[in-house]
Amino acid sequence: MPADTDVAILGAGLAGLSIASWLVDTIPPHKPAPRVHLLEARQEDTNDRTWCFWDQQPHPFREAISHRWPRWQVQFGNQCVEREDRDHCYSLLSANAMRRSAYTAMATRPEFHVTRGIDVETISPLEDGLHIATSKGELTSKLVIDTRPPTFAMLSSHQGVWQVFRGVEVHCPNHGFSLSTARLMDFQSGFDGVNFVYLLPLDDHRLLAEWTCFHVDKTHPDCQRLLAQQIPSQLTEWLNQRLGNQWSLLRQEMGCLPMMPVVPPSLNSRYLAAGIRGGWMRPATGYMFASCQRGAGNVARQVYQASETGCWQLTPPRLRSATLEWMDKVFLQALRQSPEQVPGWFMQLFRRTSAIEQRLFLGDEPRLGDLLAIMRGLPAGPFLSAAIRLARNA
Ligand SMILES: Cc1cc2nc3c(=O)[nH]c(=O)nc-3n(C[C@H](O)[C@H](O)[C@H](O)COP(=O)(O)OP(=O)(O)OC[C@H]3O[C@@H](n4cnc5c(N)ncnc54)[C@H](O)[C@@H]3O)c2cc1C
């Protein structure tokens, strides 16, 4: 590890590698790049997650997308709503494919380095940069982009819920689900909180199925059971009913995502929190890919400009409109107040809105008309009451 660098990126996950990839794309090939150093705690990468998103804006990973579904649906009991958009499919990028793409891009630039198996411990501001203490020594950097997971103190947990999920990729003789349809939410009744199955048919013999629960308390026994079991019993039962015991486990993934506003730390104008730590994940959905690409593109342009002008400063990118942020807060408040009504709200919302309104809203880029359509699609009473409660608590 060098003693100093121009840009230190702490964490080589989605945000860290997206920023590095955007930076490679942003700097013209004939221009020198700033020295960029990524510090990552993990020694080895694992294919531990897949990112899904509506592929509707520029990003450096398009070639690495492995699956596309032109249709998506939500289901509750025997009711099902389906929408289709052939031009902007719901798309899947695996962690391995994203990392391969990012490391290939970085390999074209000798100024980019990655140190693995290193724990960043503390960061302290200096007059002309930041000092980083790690498990493997010290480093100073002109800019620091911190994508490590947020600490509990940074989360506004009283304003949101936890999204706890466990997923399995399974092999089976023939599942019979349509390969052109992603099932975003198949709501399950009889459980505490909001529970649904997320289902992605990958090919004729492979499925990704996840059991997801929204809960105000991640220490609730249901959440803990979900995280502790290799395959949750409720998901085993769900799969057995549909696949008749004829399936085998290929891979698994799990998560406990804070669907809540984040208050990012700020040390000085040379430090920027990014990724979930920077509040880039959409609190109302747990999706981050779309806003992460907008954020990473913005930060990459700022870093390039800083290296050109010698003015080493970063400003947090504004990723969502104030109206969208307010709507997310109202939604989370309503969810906290009446979780048992959530499946009905979603069914109504998906039924009353078009494919374009849904994908722009869920992809973080709604126009005013889409926001109004979403508001009209939701029941007025509970959301008005949630908005009033939110205003009172402010
Ligand atoms: C299983 C799973 C599936 C998901 N699916 C989707 C999806 O389909 N669509 C979507 O939009 N979002 C999805 N998300 C949400 C979100 O996009 C991901 O959590 C995303 O990885 C967050 O990116 P990040 O860079 O903020 O954090 P991470 O990707 O977790 O990266 C943080 C990095 O920091 C490293 N680190 C931690 N501590 C230290 C330290 N002290 N020093 C150095 N490095 C450190 C970690 O090892 C890690 O590599 C999913 C999340 C999970 C967990």
The ligand as an SDF file (V2000), in Angstrom:
LIG
                    3D

 53 58  0  0  0  0  0  0  0  0999 V2000
  -28.3460  -10.0190   -1.4800 C   0  0  0  0  0  0  0  0  0  0  0  0
  -28.6570   -8.6080   -1.9240 C   0  0  0  0  0  0  0  0  0  0  0  0
  -29.3710   -8.4030   -3.1040 C   0  0  0  0  0  0  0  0  0  0  0  0
  -29.6540   -7.1010   -3.5150 C   0  0  0  0  0  0  0  0  0  0  0  0
  -30.3420   -6.9330   -4.6870 N   0  0  0  0  0  0  0  0  0  0  0  0
  -30.5510   -5.6900   -5.1520 C   0  0  0  0  0  0  0  0  0  0  0  0
  -31.1950   -5.4970   -6.4090 C   0  0  0  0  0  0  0  0  0  0  0  0
  -31.6400   -6.4560   -7.0370 O   0  0  0  0  0  0  0  0  0  0  0  0
  -31.3360   -4.2410   -6.8900 N   0  0  0  0  0  0  0  0  0  0  0  0
  -30.8690   -3.1540   -6.2040 C   0  0  0  0  0  0  0  0  0  0  0  0
  -30.9750   -2.0250   -6.7010 O   0  0  0  0  0  0  0  0  0  0  0  0
  -30.3030   -3.2980   -4.9750 N   0  0  0  0  0  0  0  0  0  0  0  0
  -30.1340   -4.5340   -4.4360 C   0  0  0  0  0  0  0  0  0  0  0  0
  -29.5330   -4.6840   -3.2200 N   0  0  0  0  0  0  0  0  0  0  0  0
  -29.2750   -3.4630   -2.4050 C   0  0  0  0  0  0  0  0  0  0  0  0
  -27.9500   -2.7510   -2.7320 C   0  0  0  0  0  0  0  0  0  0  0  0
  -27.8840   -2.4750   -4.1180 O   0  0  0  0  0  0  0  0  0  0  0  0
  -26.7460   -3.5870   -2.3410 C   0  0  0  0  0  0  0  0  0  0  0  0
  -26.7510   -3.8100   -0.9670 O   0  0  0  0  0  0  0  0  0  0  0  0
  -25.4030   -2.9270   -2.7430 C   0  0  0  0  0  0  0  0  0  0  0  0
  -24.4120   -3.9010   -2.7040 O   0  0  0  0  0  0  0  0  0  0  0  0
  -25.0170   -1.7770   -1.8190 C   0  0  0  0  0  0  0  0  0  0  0  0
  -23.8340   -1.2100   -2.3370 O   0  0  0  0  0  0  0  0  0  0  0  0
  -22.7350   -0.5110   -1.4080 P   0  0  0  0  0  0  0  0  0  0  0  0
  -21.5680   -0.2350   -2.2690 O   0  0  0  0  0  0  0  0  0  0  0  0
  -23.3610    0.5900   -0.6270 O   0  0  0  0  0  0  0  0  0  0  0  0
  -22.3730   -1.6510   -0.3300 O   0  0  0  0  0  0  0  0  0  0  0  0
  -21.6300   -3.0100   -0.6130 P   0  0  0  0  0  0  0  0  0  0  0  0
  -21.8710   -3.4840   -2.0010 O   0  0  0  0  0  0  0  0  0  0  0  0
  -22.0030   -3.9080    0.5130 O   0  0  0  0  0  0  0  0  0  0  0  0
  -20.0860   -2.6110   -0.5030 O   0  0  0  0  0  0  0  0  0  0  0  0
  -19.4720   -2.2100    0.6990 C   0  0  0  0  0  0  0  0  0  0  0  0
  -18.0660   -2.7850    0.6840 C   0  0  0  0  0  0  0  0  0  0  0  0
  -17.3470   -2.2670    1.8080 O   0  0  0  0  0  0  0  0  0  0  0  0
  -16.5140   -3.2970    2.2830 C   0  0  0  0  0  0  0  0  0  0  0  0
  -16.1560   -2.9670    3.6720 N   0  0  0  0  0  0  0  0  0  0  0  0
  -16.9350   -3.0820    4.7890 C   0  0  0  0  0  0  0  0  0  0  0  0
  -16.2530   -2.6650    5.8680 N   0  0  0  0  0  0  0  0  0  0  0  0
  -15.0310   -2.2770    5.4300 C   0  0  0  0  0  0  0  0  0  0  0  0
  -13.8740   -1.7540    6.0810 C   0  0  0  0  0  0  0  0  0  0  0  0
  -13.8590   -1.5140    7.4080 N   0  0  0  0  0  0  0  0  0  0  0  0
  -12.7830   -1.4760    5.3300 N   0  0  0  0  0  0  0  0  0  0  0  0
  -12.7980   -1.7000    3.9800 C   0  0  0  0  0  0  0  0  0  0  0  0
  -13.8560   -2.1890    3.3210 N   0  0  0  0  0  0  0  0  0  0  0  0
  -14.9680   -2.4620    4.0290 C   0  0  0  0  0  0  0  0  0  0  0  0
  -17.3730   -4.5510    2.1550 C   0  0  0  0  0  0  0  0  0  0  0  0
  -16.6020   -5.7300    2.1780 O   0  0  0  0  0  0  0  0  0  0  0  0
  -18.0630   -4.3090    0.8170 C   0  0  0  0  0  0  0  0  0  0  0  0
  -17.3580   -4.8830   -0.2740 O   0  0  0  0  0  0  0  0  0  0  0  0
  -29.2430   -5.9690   -2.7390 C   0  0  0  0  0  0  0  0  0  0  0  0
  -28.5700   -6.2180   -1.5510 C   0  0  0  0  0  0  0  0  0  0  0  0
  -28.2780   -7.5060   -1.1280 C   0  0  0  0  0  0  0  0  0  0  0  0
  -27.5560   -7.7070    0.1770 C   0  0  0  0  0  0  0  0  0  0  0  0
  1  2  1  0
  2  3  1  0
  2 52  2  0
  3  4  2  0
  4  5  1  0
  4 50  1  0
  5  6  2  0
  6  7  1  0
  6 13  1  0
  7  8  2  0
  7  9  1  0
  9 10  1  0
 10 11  2  0
 10 12  1  0
 12 13  2  0
 13 14  1  0
 14 15  1  0
 14 50  1  0
 15 16  1  0
 16 17  1  0
 16 18  1  0
 18 19  1  0
 18 20  1  0
 20 21  1  0
 20 22  1  0
 22 23  1  0
 23 24  1  0
 24 25  2  0
 24 26  1  0
 24 27  1  0
 27 28  1  0
 28 29  2  0
 28 30  1  0
 28 31  1  0
 31 32  1  0
 32 33  1  0
 33 34  1  0
 33 48  1  0
 34 35  1  0
 35 36  1  0
 35 46  1  0
 36 37  1  0
 36 45  1  0
 37 38  2  0
 38 39  1  0
 39 40  1  0
 39 45  2  0
 40 41  1  0
 40 42  2  0
 42 43  1  0
 43 44  2  0
 44 45  1  0
 46 47  1  0
 46 48  1  0
 48 49  1  0
 50 51  2  0
 51 52  1  0
 52 53  1  0
M  END
$$$$
